[in-house]
């Protein structure tokens, strides 16, 4: 359930191995009253405070002061972000430049030494980023998403980058209300090398919802070290990778080294909500911001295994659905009304049970596979040749969740080649601890379909809506049904070019 950012804290004989991390005891003055010997616990909270060089240097998290109502069409999100960026102070500590290697003579040796020397600084900054609950799917946390964009803007500017928060307009919520979308952050770092190529990197600053009630072992918005790994919402998806690009720039700036290429960054705050508004924005700047871009790197994906890097040149799309079943105007007590009313939850469970085969993973919605290409023998052989360890995937990547197949090619194709449907949850239903004998008046089932090349969003949405309505009609229910597409993202597929 937790996101994992691997940190090697064991000593190694390898050159430039990271030093062993000694968290020691955290003074109460550095943590606002919390004091604990972290080394004695299997869970080590990692905060910017306990990684500062001295308790006398307080960590000051950036405050959020919105001058305008985010639900107002008159709200200027760009101005709000820029104001926060101008007024905030970066709370993290500076990197140490006391390395022995000469960057001008041995760039990589110097970079590795700098990374090793500043490991705690990097962890501290990641902890600061993770601590901001920038959940784009929660309208009440929209100010926090803007805060994260402002935080990244400030950091880019401190590294000499030219920044531009770009307005993405308003978002329409399922209830019809509207709220501002977080601006996208465009940043440019120029190289002093003549004829330097230009690379554009993409990342996102928003995260999905998270809580310990969802199954996290640790507090999701407090970076925590456990068994050499760092856990926190956004550590890998996608704040950690975004920070890596900024550390890359910082290394070159600190040692007055020219960047090997011009670097352009596109960091958004709506990726976890379907990247609403981004496509239109990118099209509008195709002849300006992107006119000199030679290549694009998307820093938001995973390796197939734990040891061998891989280059990803495509990603499945996603169509996210909400099926609402509404009964009366108030919740009821099952002891008084159970058996006498048509319960929305019963209808919803029946509908959701017809979407996917739990034994095979096959989508049961008629027509879904109509736009999927047939598998060729040549393609199957390519999957069979991939370097992928099924046992490692089953035990480490999935946390021991049972696999639908033990066949390597079948697993890989399920993860990338075929569409899949996953059930995510039910809103407005009782999900807390203890027992509650409620009959909810309304329930909303959430699920999504990962799409593959040639599948269109309109076709998928039509197939699902037609199927759900048909199933609901067979129930003879007098409850009311509504099927919505919450957000949708297209498939991205680019062929690998050796020229890049």
C-alpha positions in Angstrom: 0.0 0.0 0.0 2.9 2.4 0.8 5.0 4.0 -1.8 8.6 3.0 -1.6 11.7 5.1 -2.2 14.8 2.9 -1.8 17.6 4.2 0.3 20.7 2.1 0.9 21.7 2.7 4.5 24.0 -0.3 4.8 27.8 0.1 4.5 29.2 -1.2 1.3 32.7 -1.9 -0.2 31.6 -0.3 -3.4 33.3 3.0 -4.3 31.4 6.1 -3.1 29.0 3.9 -1.1 26.5 6.0 0.9 27.5 6.4 4.5 25.5 4.6 7.2 22.6 6.8 8.3 22.6 7.5 12.0 19.4 9.1 13.0 20.2 9.0 16.7 17.9 10.8 19.2 15.7 13.6 18.0 15.7 16.6 20.4 12.2 17.8 21.4 13.2 21.3 20.5 13.8 20.3 17.0 10.5 18.5 16.5 8.0 20.7 18.3 7.8 18.5 21.4 8.3 15.0 19.9 11.3 13.1 21.3 12.3 9.6 20.5 15.3 7.4 20.0 14.6 6.5 16.3 17.3 3.9 16.2 15.5 1.7 18.7 12.3 1.6 16.6 11.6 -0.4 13.5 9.9 2.7 12.1 12.0 5.8 11.9 10.1 9.0 11.1 12.2 11.2 8.9 11.4 14.9 9.2 13.3 17.9 8.0 13.8 18.8 11.6 15.7 15.7 12.7 18.0 15.9 9.7 19.0 19.5 10.2 22.6 20.0 11.4 21.5 21.5 14.7 18.3 21.9 16.7 19.1 25.6 16.9 18.2 25.9 13.2 14.4 25.6 13.2 12.5 24.2 10.3 9.9 26.6 9.1 7.3 24.9 6.9 5.7 27.2 4.3 2.3 28.5 5.3 -0.6 28.7 3.0 -2.5 31.9 2.8 -5.1 32.1 0.0 -6.3 35.6 -0.8 -9.1 34.4 -3.0 -11.9 31.8 -2.9 -10.7 28.8 -4.9 -14.3 28.1 -5.9 -14.6 31.5 -7.6 -14.2 31.8 -11.3 -12.5 35.1 -10.5 -9.7 33.4 -8.6 -6.3 34.0 -10.1 -4.5 30.7 -9.3 -1.3 31.8 -11.1 -1.1 35.0 -9.1 -1.7 33.0 -5.9 1.1 30.6 -6.6 3.5 33.3 -7.6 2.7 35.2 -4.4 3.3 32.2 -2.2 6.5 31.5 -4.1 7.7 35.0 -3.6 6.9 35.1 0.1 7.9 31.6 1.2 11.4 30.7 2.6 12.8 27.3 1.6 13.2 25.5 4.9 15.6 22.9 3.9 19.3 23.0 4.6 22.0 23.7 2.0 24.1 21.0 0.4 27.7 20.5 1.3 30.2 21.1 -1.4 33.3 19.7 0.4 34.2 16.9 -2.0 37.7 15.7 -2.8 37.1 14.9 -6.5 37.5 17.6 -9.1 34.3 17.9 -11.1 36.2 19.4 -14.1 38.4 16.3 -14.3 36.1 13.5 -13.2 32.5 14.6 -13.4 30.9 11.3 -12.4 33.2 10.6 -9.5 32.6 14.1 -8.2 28.8 13.7 -8.6 28.7 10.4 -6.8 30.8 11.8 -3.9 28.5 14.8 -3.7 25.4 12.6 -3.6 27.0 10.4 -0.8 28.0 13.5 1.2 24.5 15.1 1.0 22.4 12.0 1.5 20.7 13.4 4.6 20.1 16.7 2.9 18.3 14.9 0.1 16.2 12.9 2.5 15.3 16.1 4.4 14.1 17.8 1.3 12.1 14.8 0.2 10.5 14.7 3.7 9.5 18.3 3.3 7.8 17.6 -0.1 6.1 14.5 1.3 4.7 16.4 4.3 2.5 18.6 2.0 -0.7 16.6 1.4 -1.1 17.8 -2.2 -4.1 15.5 -3.0 -5.5 16.8 -6.3 -8.6 14.6 -6.0 -9.7 16.3 -2.7 -11.1 19.8 -3.3 -10.5 20.8 0.3 -6.8 20.2 -0.2 -6.5 22.2 -3.4 -4.6 25.0 -1.5 -2.0 22.4 -0.6 -1.5 21.5 -4.3 -1.0 25.2 -5.1 1.4 25.3 -2.1 3.5 22.5 -3.7 3.6 24.2 -7.0 4.8 27.4 -5.3 7.4 25.4 -3.3 8.8 23.9 -6.6 8.6 27.4 -8.2 10.7 28.9 -5.4 13.3 26.1 -5.6 13.6 26.4 -9.4 14.1 30.1 -9.1 16.7 29.7 -6.4 18.7 27.6 -9.0 18.5 30.3 -11.6 15.6 28.8 -13.5 13.1 30.9 -15.4 9.7 29.9 -14.2 6.2 30.4 -15.4 3.1 29.1 -13.6 0.6 28.5 -16.4 -3.2 28.8 -15.8 -5.2 25.6 -16.6 -8.7 27.0 -16.0 -11.5 25.7 -13.9 -12.3 22.1 -12.9 -16.0 21.0 -12.8 -16.6 18.7 -9.9 -19.2 15.8 -10.0 -21.7 17.9 -8.1 -21.5 20.6 -10.7 -19.5 23.1 -8.7 -16.3 24.5 -10.1 -12.8 25.1 -8.6 -9.6 26.4 -10.0 -7.1 23.8 -11.3 -3.6 24.1 -10.0 -1.3 25.9 -12.5 1.3 23.9 -14.4 4.8 25.0 -13.7 7.0 25.6 -16.7 10.7 26.0 -15.9 13.8 26.5 -18.1 17.4 26.0 -17.1 19.8 27.1 -19.9 23.1 25.5 -20.7 26.1 27.7 -21.6 27.4 25.1 -24.0 27.2 26.1 -27.7 24.6 24.1 -29.7 23.4 22.3 -26.6 20.4 20.1 -27.2 17.2 20.7 -25.3 15.6 18.1 -23.1 12.1 18.5 -21.6 11.3 16.6 -18.5 7.8 15.9 -17.1 6.7 15.2 -13.5 3.8 15.8 -11.3 3.6 17.4 -7.8 0.1 16.1 -6.8 -0.5 12.8 -5.1 -3.4 10.3 -4.5 -5.3 10.2 -1.2 -3.7 8.2 1.6 -4.3 7.3 5.2 -3.4 4.6 7.7 -7.0 3.4 7.5 -6.3 2.5 3.9 -3.7 0.0 5.0 -0.5 2.1 5.3 1.9 0.8 7.9 3.2 4.3 8.4 1.9 7.9 8.4 1.7 8.5 4.6 2.5 12.2 4.8 5.5 11.7 7.2 8.5 10.2 5.4 9.5 7.1 7.4 12.5 4.9 7.2 12.0 1.2 7.6 14.5 -1.5 6.7 16.6 0.8 4.5 13.6 2.1 2.6 11.8 5.4 2.8 8.0 5.4 2.8 5.7 8.3 2.2 3.0 9.4 -0.2 4.7 10.9 -3.3 8.2 9.5 -2.5 8.3 7.7 -5.8 5.1 9.0 -7.5 6.1 11.6 -8.2 7.8 14.1 -5.9 11.0 12.0 -5.5 11.8 11.9 -9.3 10.9 15.6 -9.6 13.4 16.4 -6.9 16.1 14.3 -8.6 16.0 16.6 -11.6 16.4 19.7 -9.4 19.3 18.1 -7.6 20.9 17.4 -11.0 20.7 21.1 -11.7 21.9 22.1 -8.3 25.0 20.0 -8.6 26.0 21.8 -11.8 25.1 25.2 -10.4 27.1 24.7 -7.1 30.3 23.8 -9.0 29.8 26.3 -11.8 29.5 23.5 -14.4 27.6 24.0 -17.6 24.5 21.8 -17.9 25.0 19.2 -20.6 21.8 20.3 -22.2 19.2 23.0 -21.9 16.6 21.6 -19.5 12.9 22.5 -19.7 10.5 21.2 -17.0 6.8 20.7 -17.1 5.5 20.0 -13.5 1.8 19.7 -13.1 -0.6 19.4 -10.1 -3.5 17.4 -11.6 -1.9 14.2 -12.9 -3.7 12.0 -10.3 -7.0 13.6 -11.4 -6.6 12.9 -15.1 -4.2 15.8 -16.0 -7.2 18.0 -16.6 -6.4 21.0 -18.7 -2.8 20.0 -19.5 -3.3 18.7 -23.0 -4.9 21.9 -24.2 -2.2 23.9 -22.5 0.6 21.9 -24.1 -0.9 22.3 -27.6 -1.1 26.0 -27.1 2.6 26.3 -26.5 3.8 23.8 -29.0 5.4 26.5 -31.2 6.8 28.5 -28.3 7.9 26.6 -25.2 8.4 23.4 -27.1 9.8 24.8 -30.4 13.4 23.8 -29.6 12.8 20.6 -27.6 14.8 17.7 -29.0 13.5 15.0 -26.6 11.1 14.4 -23.7 11.6 12.3 -20.6 8.6 11.4 -18.4 9.7 10.8 -14.8 6.7 8.9 -13.7 7.1 5.2 -14.3 8.6 2.0 -12.9 11.1 -0.7 -13.7 9.8 -4.2 -14.5 12.1 -5.6 -11.8 14.2 -4.4 -8.9 17.7 -4.6 -10.5 17.7 -3.8 -14.2 16.7 -0.3 -15.4 14.3 -0.1 -18.4 13.3 2.6 -20.8 9.6 3.1 -21.0 8.2 4.5 -24.3 4.5 4.0 -23.7 2.0 4.0 -20.9 -1.6 2.7 -20.8 -4.5 5.1 -20.6 -7.1 5.3 -17.9 -10.8 5.8 -17.8 -12.1 6.3 -14.2 -15.7 5.7 -13.4 -18.1 6.4 -10.6 -21.4 4.4 -10.4 -23.9 6.1 -8.0 -26.9 4.3 -6.6 -29.3 6.6 -4.7 -32.2 5.6 -2.6 -34.0 7.9 -0.2 -33.1 11.1 1.5 -31.6 9.8 4.7 -29.6 6.9 6.1 -31.6 4.1 7.8 -31.1 1.7 10.7 -30.9 -1.9 9.5 -32.6 -3.1 12.7 -35.7 -1.0 11.9 -35.8 -1.1 8.1 -33.6 -4.0 6.9 -35.7 -6.2 4.6 -38.3 -3.6 4.0 -36.4 -1.3 1.6 -34.4 -1.7 -1.5 -30.9 -1.0 -0.3 -28.5 1.0 -2.6 -25.5 -1.0 -1.4 -27.0 -4.3 -2.5 -27.7 -2.9 -6.0 -24.1 -1.5 -6.2 -22.4 -4.7 -5.1 -24.4 -6.7 -7.7 -23.3 -4.2 -10.4 -19.7 -4.2 -9.4 -19.5 -8.0 -9.2 -20.3 -8.2 -13.0 -17.4 -6.1 -14.1 -14.4 -8.3 -13.9 -13.6 -12.1 -13.4 -11.7 -12.4 -10.1 -10.2 -15.7 -11.1 -8.7 -14.6 -14.4 -8.7 -10.8 -14.4 -10.7 -10.7 -17.6 -13.0 -7.7 -18.1 -16.6 -8.9 -18.3 -18.0 -5.8 -20.0 -19.1 -6.7 -23.5 -17.3 -4.9 -26.3 -14.3 -3.8 -24.3 -11.9 -5.9 -26.2 -13.2 -5.0 -29.6 -10.5 -2.4 -30.2 -7.6 -4.5 -28.8 -5.1 -5.9 -31.3 -4.7 -9.6 -31.6 -1.5 -11.0 -30.0 1.1 -12.3 -32.5 3.6 -15.0 -31.9 6.5 -12.6 -32.4 5.1 -10.3 -29.8 4.6 -13.1 -27.3 8.2 -14.2 -27.8 9.4 -10.7 -27.0 7.6 -10.9 -23.6 9.1 -14.3 -23.0 12.6 -13.0 -23.5 12.2 -10.1 -21.0 14.4 -10.2 -17.9 11.7 -10.5 -15.3 11.7 -12.5 -12.1 8.2 -13.7 -11.2 9.2 -14.8 -7.7 10.7 -11.4 -6.9 7.7 -9.6 -8.3 5.3 -11.8 -6.3 7.2 -11.5 -3.0 8.6 -7.9 -3.1 6.7 -5.8 -5.6 3.2 -6.9 -4.8 3.7 -7.4 -1.1 2.7 -11.0 -1.3 -0.7 -10.4 -3.0 -1.6 -13.6 -4.9 -0.9 -13.6 -8.6 -3.5 -14.5 -11.3 -0.8 -16.4 -13.2 2.8 -17.7 -12.6 3.7 -17.3 -16.3 6.1 -14.5 -17.0 4.7 -13.5 -20.3 1.2 -13.5 -19.1 2.0 -11.3 -16.1 3.9 -8.8 -18.3 1.1 -8.6 -20.8 -1.4 -8.1 -18.1 0.6 -5.2 -16.8 1.1 -3.5 -20.1 -0.4 -5.1 -23.2 -4.0 -5.8 -22.3 -6.7 -3.6 -20.8 -7.5 -4.2 -17.1 -10.3 -3.2 -14.7 -9.7 -2.6 -11.0 -12.3 -1.9 -8.3 -11.1 0.9 -6.0 -13.7 1.5 -3.4 -17.2 2.6 -2.3 -17.9 6.1 -1.2 -20.4 7.0 1.5 -20.5 3.5 2.9 -19.4 2.7 6.4 -15.7 1.9 6.5 -14.5 2.7 10.0 -13.5 0.6 12.9 -16.2 -1.1 15.0 -19.7 -1.9 14.0 -22.3 0.4 12.4 -25.7 -1.0 11.4 -26.4 1.7 8.8 -28.2 1.4 5.5 -26.6 4.2 3.5 -29.0 6.3 1.4 -26.5 6.7 -1.4 -23.3 4.8 -2.4 -20.8 5.4 -5.1 -18.6 2.7 -6.5 -15.3 3.7 -8.0 -13.4 1.7 -10.6 -11.1 2.3 -13.6 -10.1 0.6 -16.8 -6.5 0.8 -18.1 -6.6 1.2 -21.8 -4.1 0.1 -24.5 -3.3 1.4 -28.1 -6.3 1.8 -30.4 -8.8 1.8 -27.5 -10.8 5.0 -27.5 -12.2 6.7 -24.4 -15.6 7.2 -25.9 -15.9 3.5 -26.8 -14.9 2.3 -23.4 -17.2 4.8 -21.7 -20.2 3.7 -23.9 -19.5 0.0 -23.3 -19.4 0.4 -19.5 -22.5 2.6 -19.3 -24.5 0.3 -21.5 -23.4 -2.7 -19.4 -24.1 -1.1 -16.0 -27.5 0.1 -17.1 -28.4 -3.3 -18.4 -27.4 -5.0 -15.2 -29.2 -2.5 -13.1 -32.4 -2.9 -15.1 -32.4 -6.7 -14.4 -32.5 -6.0 -10.7 -35.9 -4.5 -10.8 -34.7 -1.8 -8.4 -36.6 1.4 -7.8 -33.4 3.2 -6.7 -31.8 5.7 -9.1 -28.6 5.0 -11.0 -26.0 7.4 -12.3 -22.8 6.5 -14.2 -20.1 9.1 -14.6 -16.6 9.3 -16.1 -14.6 11.1 -13.4 -11.5 11.6 -15.6 -9.8 9.9 -18.5 -6.3 9.8 -19.9 -5.3 8.7 -23.4 -2.7 6.0 -24.2 0.8 7.3 -24.8 2.9 5.3 -27.2 6.2 6.4 -28.9 8.5 4.1 -30.8 12.1 4.1 -29.6 14.4 6.0 -31.8 18.2 5.3 -31.8 18.8 9.0 -32.7 17.7 9.9 -29.2 
